[in-house]
């Protein structure tokens, strides 16, 4: 299996879970916030992966790469921040919406504690 195949499965799974969460809870993360997050994570990935690869902390088998690099970081490395930027906001919004629903459904005890 190549790195791009593994990355595609990872991003695909994150997208499916995010879509299911959005449909099930009827809450969706803000697209603008996700876009800004993706841009920032891609910049950080490009910078820090380049540094880590340049210092020899890790390397990739060239046989399993597409051959496209941003700095020294292979294109496949950007799948993981993309998946995180898709999945985590959807999970956050879903859990927050679920908590709000529970709080609004809880009976008011009139301040008796």
HELIX and SHEET records of a PDB file:
HELIX    1   1 UNK A    3  UNK A   25  1                                  23    
HELIX    2   2 UNK A   31  UNK A   54  1                                  24    
HELIX    3   3 UNK A   62  UNK A   64  5                                   3    
HELIX    4   4 UNK A   75  UNK A   77  5                                   3    
HELIX    5   5 UNK A   78  UNK A  105  1                                  28    
SHEET    1   A 2 UNK A  69  UNK A  70  0                                        
SHEET    2   A 2 UNK A  73  UNK A  74 -1                                        
END                                                                             
